[in-house]
Amino acid sequence: MTEQSEAARRPLNTDRVLRAAVALADTTGIDSLSMRRLAQELGVVPMALYKHVANKEELLDGMADVVVGEIDPPDPDVDWKSAVRQRILSARQALLRHPWASRVIESRTRPTPATLAYLDSMIGMFRAGGLSVDLTHHVMHALGSRVLGFSQELFDDGAPGPDPGTQAAALREMSRRYPHIAEVASRADHDGRSVVGPGCDDQFEFEFALDLLLDGFDRLRRQGWSSTATQRSQNRS
């Protein structure tokens, strides 16, 4: 009996459909995922899938939940800042394993159940660490998509890199017109495979910004910061 026929004989359920979809997207990319292609992968007719997912959007919702479900639970044995850091970096690792997932998560019109549970847990970690509801509200805004392990990068244009000659000419022109950008962009001690751009170590940049944010949140917590008091002070000035 072939591997495909053995797969076809296994009972189909929602979890199997979603995990097969995640594996297919990992292998071929999210843009090539279709209900027909997924059915072929599972060895069933396309209509069999609709007993478990109503449509492509529900399939993508479920795939997002599978990925979010891979994020490690909070570590109860460390301080709140370390626990938050560990969990966000675990989220980042989950998204690195599934490079398509950030696009899918961003495209959801409403957060999926697993995403809501994760965000609720993260808020609970900040509250347990002594942050007020007010500060936690602004913390979540400041973290944005970073709380789920990804961020929109300033220098990511999604375009393939030019040849060395063209790149050198572009850098000379940039140095003439935008000297400060060129000074930063021309740093040489970076990872050429970075999605941020030539010269950036993605993981370092992510952790650098995350640590700055967490240190800032902790400082505001210790100061007893509130948005109301800050607004009053700004209005008086």
Secondary structure, 3 states (H helix, E strand, C coil): CCHHHHHHHCCCCHHHHHHHHHHHHHHHCHHHCCHHHHHHHHCCCHHHHCCCCCCHHHHHHHHHHHHHCCCCCCCCCCCHHHHHHHHHHHHHHHHHHCCCHHHHHHHCCCCCHHHHHHHHHHHHHHHHCCCCHHHHHHHHHHHHHHHHCCCCCCCCCCCCCCCHHHHHHHHHHHHHHCHHHHHHHCCCCCCCCCCCCCCCCHHHHHHHHHHHHHHHHHHHHHHCCCHHHHHHHHHHC
